[in-house]
Amino acid sequence: MDGGAQGKTLLELIAVLTILSVLTTLAAPRLGASRESTEAQQFGHLLTRMLTLARRTAVASGERTTLCLSADQQHCSKNWSGTTSILVFTDANENRQLDSGDTLHRAQQLQLTLGHGLWRGSLGRKYMRYRVDGSAVEFGRYSYCPFSQKRANFRQIVINHAGRAYTHYDDNGLITDCAW
């Protein structure tokens, strides 16, 4: 064995740690923006799927089908954040909330940590319903509003009279539901 040192010097260790901290500092904002973009995309995809399911269920079952977002899996709400459930159900007693006599077709959880959602529907209602022909009784728009207010991550799902859902992106500040 030679008498040379086998380990790293303290100076080399400090240099490596400094380089790693600089790289982490540069990458952190990009990772946050990426997470926000992913949450916005998940919001759009999941909500569009659930709207399509509600519309198809109304047509297939021959009964009006209700879709709403709910924090407690019973009462509908217009604004939400955190853990929320998207409910698709047949409202047997027409009271616009999920009761024991109603048929729950699907409940899907949605986790919003980097933004919040809004529902702006006809007549200020907290829910939307589909008729048996697939048209919308209530129509309007669901919006995803990122806390960072970065326009590229705003999403809006618009439901027209025919009951079809369309996604709008906001690169130029046209979505105004998210007034801060």
Buried (B, 14 or more C-beta within 10 A) or exposed (E): EEEEEEEEEEEEEEEEEEEEEEEEEEEEEEEEBEEBBEBBBBBBEBBBBBBBBBBBBBBEEEBBBBBBBBBEEBBBBBEBBEEBBBBBBBBEEEEBBBEEEBBEBBBBEBEBEBBBBBBBBEEEBBBBBBBEEBBBBBBBBBBBBBBEEBBBBBBBBBBEEEBBBEBBBBEEEEBEBBEE
